[in-house]
Amino acid sequence: MDLTTKAIALKTTDYGESDKFILLYSLDYGKISVYAKGIRKAKAKLKFAGDTFCFGNYEIAQTGDRLVLKTCEQLESFYTLREDIVVYYSACAIAECLVNYTEEGQSEPQLFVETLRALEQLVLGTNPLTVVLRYLLGFVKFQGFALDFKHCAECGNVCKKMFLDFQKGGVVCDDHRTVESLPLSPGVVSACNLLTDMPFDKLKTVTFSGELLKDALGDISQYISHSFAPNKSLAELLHLA
Ligand SMILES: [Zn+2]
């Protein structure tokens, strides 16, 4: 049986002398691993299909448990993501969320679209830290760990001082924090409030200081480490930016 789906290449693993396994994030099947025979040969026609961040229409043959790449029509190479190290690590942090925190074979069309929109904004030159922060806020929501920066997760009150609580899995007020809760700066709270649910093509209209974005990403990074697993690319991005 053959499958055809739009997909983004997230990660590749060399196999044998000239083959590769390509981990795709696909519109119709979520995360899938596809075997690409001979793709590392110098003259391989489908070489591009195994480049990280390649977005294309992938045609895949299913034989037993195995998915084998048949052909691919490239829709966007996203090649320019590699031209700036901060942009590159931003794209890697996004890909790492899908690689490490999503289930194989589970289609989440909205998350697929958000991923594509985020990569597009990175290519268009929108502040990469803003793009990653917006993506992560959406990502945690899709995975059932949404953060509400307006109300305390315990009492629902709107408070001046907010804290990120990893045990309770949300933002809480002064009355409901524990000793381990992370205090959020008013700037981080208002930036996250503004960015939550903001369409990606509007991100270029907002400006935050680099320090504020790094603080916000540092806080969300800790939340992600706690709710899923540490994101190494995000840590590297915060180190570089
Ligand atoms: Zn409260």
Boltz pocket constraint, residues with backbone or C-beta under 6 A from the ligand:
constraints:
  - pocket:
      binder: B
      contacts: [[A, 152], [A, 153], [A, 154], [A, 155], [A, 156], [A, 157], [A, 172], [A, 173], [A, 174], [A, 175], [A, 176]]
      max_distance: 6.0
